[in-house]
Amino acid sequence: MAASRGGYARRMRTNRGRQRFYAAGWGISAGVMIVASRLWLLHLREVEQRADEAERTKDEAARSRAMEERLRIARELHDSLTHSISVICVQAGVAVHLARKRGDEVPPALLAIQEAGADAARELRTTLSVLRSSEDGDSSDLGQLDRLVARARAAGLPVTVTITGAQRVLPPDVDQAAYRIVQEALTNVSRHAGRACASVHLHYTPDTLSVQVDDDGAASGNGSEPRPGGPGLGLIGMRERVTALGGRLHAGHRDGGGFQVRAELPARAPT
């Protein structure tokens, strides 16, 4: 009887030992699983971070290659075209000067060559500035308006500037587009409006920026109106800029004489 009780006690101790062993095993297993899951989550986060970093690096490399290509194109255009166009303009100008000095009538074809050369040189400079803008930062924005107006006045064009509304920081693309519109409009007044005065009016609202350039020059040509062969490139460039921003552009003769360029650009104030 005593032996039976002793055996039963030993079996109970053995069972309790096994239970404690199993419990410890399960506890260790659970701890290992928790640690492993946390390590796996950390690994996944690290993989995601590496993937994001690789994507950013890829995008930066692509932008860098694009910038290099744009600069290469700009250099090629400058080397291959600028010199030749300048020579054409100079030679045409000399021929016109000599013809007038001799009292001869200047052939219309020669005058057309001179004007076309000047147009090509101007458009090429504009193209090169756009191509280079991605590398050195295009500082052509309304912050440069005073300098632009000063250059126009130095060239003999009287210009007045009026700013109404709450002047504020604009989105970069709107800021640059507004400057380019004023620049092109003043250039056209200088080249095609004869003896004229120009006025620039910027009006700020919380949602838009209005850019208006008026002149009182002769109504027979501002450079932005249609010319033989199609619309002027200046007007096309303005429309492309404004349309790309979702704005509206009006360019045409004024009832009282002269020409008007007016652009409405969406420029919602940051919240």
C-alpha positions as CSV (number, residue, x, y, z in Angstrom):
1,M,0.0,0.0,0.0
2,A,2.8,2.3,0.9
3,A,4.7,1.4,-2.3
4,S,1.6,2.2,-4.3
5,R,1.3,5.6,-2.7
6,G,5.0,6.3,-3.3
7,G,4.6,5.4,-7.0
8,Y,1.6,7.6,-7.3
9,A,3.4,10.5,-5.7
10,R,6.4,10.0,-8.1
11,R,4.1,10.0,-11.1
12,M,2.4,13.2,-9.9
13,R,5.8,14.9,-9.5
14,T,6.8,13.7,-12.9
15,N,3.6,15.1,-14.5
16,R,4.1,18.4,-12.8
17,G,7.6,18.5,-14.0
18,R,6.5,17.8,-17.6
19,Q,3.8,20.5,-17.4
20,R,6.4,23.0,-16.1
21,F,8.7,22.0,-18.9
22,Y,6.0,22.3,-21.5
23,A,4.9,25.6,-20.1
24,A,8.5,26.9,-20.2
25,G,8.9,25.6,-23.8
26,W,5.7,27.3,-24.9
27,G,6.8,30.5,-23.2
28,I,10.2,30.4,-24.9
29,S,8.6,29.6,-28.2
30,A,6.2,32.5,-27.8
31,G,9.1,34.8,-26.9
32,V,11.1,33.7,-29.9
33,M,8.1,34.2,-32.2
34,I,7.6,37.7,-30.9
35,V,11.2,38.6,-31.3
36,A,11.3,37.0,-34.8
37,S,8.1,39.0,-35.8
38,R,9.6,42.2,-34.6
39,L,12.9,41.5,-36.4
40,W,10.9,40.7,-39.5
41,L,8.9,44.0,-39.3
42,L,12.2,45.9,-38.8
43,H,13.6,44.1,-41.9
44,L,10.5,45.0,-43.9
45,R,10.8,48.6,-42.9
46,E,14.5,48.6,-43.8
47,V,13.7,47.1,-47.2
48,E,11.0,49.7,-47.8
49,Q,13.4,52.5,-46.8
50,R,16.0,51.1,-49.2
51,A,13.5,50.9,-52.0
52,D,12.4,54.5,-51.4
53,E,16.0,55.7,-51.3
54,A,16.7,53.8,-54.5
55,E,13.7,55.4,-56.2
56,R,14.8,58.9,-55.0
57,T,18.3,58.2,-56.2
58,K,17.0,57.0,-59.5
59,D,14.8,60.1,-59.9
60,E,17.7,62.4,-59.0
61,A,20.0,60.6,-61.5
62,A,17.3,61.0,-64.2
63,R,16.9,64.7,-63.4
64,S,20.7,65.1,-63.5
65,R,20.9,63.4,-66.9
66,A,18.1,65.6,-68.2
67,M,19.8,68.7,-67.0
68,E,23.1,67.7,-68.6
69,E,21.3,66.9,-71.9
70,R,19.5,70.3,-71.8
71,L,22.8,72.1,-71.2
72,R,24.5,70.1,-74.0
73,I,21.7,71.1,-76.4
74,A,22.0,74.7,-75.3
75,R,25.8,74.7,-75.9
76,E,25.3,73.1,-79.3
77,L,22.7,75.6,-80.3
78,H,24.9,78.4,-79.1
79,D,28.0,77.2,-80.9
80,S,26.3,76.3,-84.2
81,L,23.7,79.0,-84.6
82,T,24.4,82.1,-82.6
83,H,27.5,83.1,-84.5
84,S,26.0,82.5,-87.9
85,I,22.8,84.4,-87.1
86,S,24.9,87.3,-85.7
87,V,27.0,87.4,-88.9
88,I,23.8,87.5,-91.0
89,C,22.4,90.4,-88.9
90,V,25.6,92.4,-89.1
91,Q,26.0,91.8,-92.9
92,A,22.4,92.7,-93.6
93,G,22.7,95.8,-91.4
94,V,25.8,96.9,-93.2
95,A,24.2,96.4,-96.6
96,V,21.1,98.4,-95.6
97,H,23.3,101.2,-94.2
98,L,25.4,101.4,-97.4
99,A,22.3,101.4,-99.6
100,R,20.8,104.3,-97.7
101,K,24.1,106.2,-97.6
102,R,24.3,106.0,-101.4
103,G,20.7,107.2,-101.6
104,D,19.6,103.9,-103.2
105,E,16.3,102.3,-102.3
106,V,16.8,99.4,-99.9
107,P,15.5,96.1,-101.4
108,P,12.5,94.7,-99.4
109,A,14.2,91.3,-99.4
110,L,17.2,92.8,-97.6
111,L,15.0,94.4,-95.0
112,A,13.2,91.1,-94.5
113,I,16.5,89.3,-94.0
114,Q,17.6,91.9,-91.4
115,E,14.3,91.6,-89.5
116,A,14.2,87.8,-89.7
117,G,17.7,87.6,-88.4
118,A,16.9,89.8,-85.5
119,D,13.8,87.7,-84.7
120,A,15.8,84.5,-84.9
121,A,18.5,85.8,-82.6
122,R,15.9,86.9,-80.0
123,E,14.0,83.5,-80.2
124,L,17.3,81.7,-79.9
125,R,18.3,83.6,-76.8
126,T,14.9,82.8,-75.2
127,T,15.3,79.1,-76.1
128,L,18.8,79.0,-74.6
129,S,17.6,80.7,-71.4
130,V,14.8,78.1,-71.0
131,L,17.2,75.2,-71.6
132,R,19.6,76.5,-69.0
133,S,17.0,77.3,-66.4
134,S,16.9,73.8,-65.0
135,E,20.6,74.0,-64.0
136,D,21.2,77.4,-62.7
137,G,17.7,78.3,-61.5
138,D,15.6,80.6,-63.7
139,S,15.5,83.9,-61.8
140,S,13.1,85.4,-64.3
141,D,10.2,86.2,-62.0
142,L,8.4,89.3,-60.9
143,G,11.2,90.0,-58.5
144,Q,13.2,91.1,-61.6
145,L,10.4,93.4,-62.9
146,D,12.1,96.6,-61.8
147,R,15.3,95.6,-63.7
148,L,13.3,94.7,-66.8
149,V,11.5,98.0,-66.7
150,A,14.7,99.9,-66.2
151,R,16.2,98.2,-69.3
152,A,13.1,99.2,-71.3
153,R,13.4,102.8,-70.2
154,A,17.1,102.9,-71.0
155,A,16.2,101.7,-74.5
156,G,13.9,104.7,-74.9
157,L,10.5,103.1,-74.0
158,P,8.6,105.1,-71.3
159,V,7.0,102.5,-69.0
160,T,4.8,102.9,-66.0
161,V,4.1,100.1,-63.5
162,T,1.0,99.9,-61.3
163,I,0.4,97.1,-58.7
164,T,-2.9,96.7,-57.0
165,G,-4.3,94.2,-54.5
166,A,-2.4,92.4,-51.8
167,Q,1.0,91.6,-53.2
168,R,2.2,88.2,-52.1
169,V,4.4,85.3,-53.0
170,L,3.2,83.4,-56.0
171,P,3.7,79.8,-57.2
172,P,7.0,79.7,-59.1
173,D,5.5,78.8,-62.4
174,V,2.9,81.6,-62.2
175,D,5.6,84.1,-61.1
176,Q,7.8,83.1,-64.1
177,A,5.0,83.2,-66.6
178,A,3.9,86.6,-65.5
179,Y,7.4,88.0,-65.9
180,R,7.8,86.4,-69.3
181,I,4.4,87.9,-70.5
182,V,5.5,91.4,-69.4
183,Q,8.9,90.9,-71.0
184,E,7.5,89.7,-74.3
185,A,4.9,92.4,-74.4
186,L,7.4,95.2,-73.7
187,T,9.7,93.8,-76.3
188,N,7.0,93.8,-78.9
189,V,6.1,97.5,-78.0
190,S,9.8,98.5,-78.5
191,R,10.1,96.7,-81.8
192,H,6.8,97.3,-83.5
193,A,4.8,100.1,-81.9
194,G,7.0,103.0,-83.0
195,R,7.1,106.0,-80.6
196,A,4.9,104.7,-77.8
197,C,4.4,104.6,-74.1
198,A,3.6,101.4,-72.2
199,S,1.9,100.7,-69.0
200,V,2.2,97.5,-66.9
201,H,-0.6,96.7,-64.4
202,L,-0.5,93.8,-62.0
203,H,-3.6,93.1,-59.9
204,Y,-3.5,90.5,-57.1
205,T,-6.6,88.7,-55.8
206,P,-6.7,85.7,-53.4
207,D,-7.2,83.4,-56.4
208,T,-5.7,85.1,-59.4
209,L,-3.1,87.4,-60.8
210,S,-4.0,89.7,-63.6
211,V,-1.1,90.9,-65.9
212,Q,-2.0,93.7,-68.3
213,V,0.4,95.6,-70.7
214,D,-1.0,98.4,-72.7
215,D,0.6,100.7,-75.3
216,D,-0.5,103.8,-77.2
217,G,1.5,103.0,-80.3
218,A,0.5,102.8,-83.9
219,A,-2.3,100.2,-84.5
220,S,-0.5,98.7,-87.4
221,G,1.7,96.2,-85.7
222,N,2.7,95.2,-82.2
223,G,4.5,92.0,-83.0
224,S,2.0,89.9,-81.2
225,E,-0.7,90.2,-83.9
226,P,-0.8,87.8,-86.8
227,R,1.9,88.3,-89.4
228,P,2.3,86.9,-92.8
229,G,2.7,83.2,-92.4
230,G,0.8,82.9,-89.2
231,P,0.7,84.3,-85.6
232,G,3.8,85.8,-84.1
233,L,5.9,83.5,-82.0
234,G,5.6,85.9,-79.1
235,L,1.8,85.5,-78.9
236,I,2.1,81.7,-79.3
237,G,4.5,81.5,-76.4
238,M,2.3,83.6,-74.2
239,R,-0.8,81.5,-75.0
240,E,1.1,78.3,-74.3
241,R,2.3,79.5,-70.9
242,V,-1.1,80.8,-69.9
243,T,-3.0,77.7,-71.2
244,A,-0.5,75.4,-69.4
245,L,-1.4,77.1,-66.1
246,G,-5.2,77.0,-66.8
247,G,-5.5,80.8,-67.3
248,R,-6.8,83.0,-70.1
249,L,-5.1,85.4,-72.5
250,H,-6.4,88.3,-74.5
251,A,-4.2,90.1,-77.0
252,G,-5.5,92.6,-79.6
253,H,-5.9,96.2,-80.6
254,R,-7.5,98.7,-78.3
255,D,-10.5,100.7,-79.4
256,G,-8.6,104.0,-78.7
257,G,-5.5,102.9,-80.5
258,G,-2.5,100.9,-79.4
259,F,-2.4,97.3,-78.3
260,Q,-3.3,95.4,-75.1
261,V,-2.0,92.1,-73.7
262,R,-4.0,90.8,-70.7
263,A,-3.5,87.5,-68.9
264,E,-5.5,86.0,-66.1
265,L,-3.4,83.5,-64.2
266,P,-4.8,81.2,-61.4
267,A,-2.7,81.9,-58.3
268,R,-4.5,80.7,-55.3
269,A,-3.0,81.9,-52.1
270,P,-1.4,79.2,-49.9
271,T,-3.6,78.1,-47.0
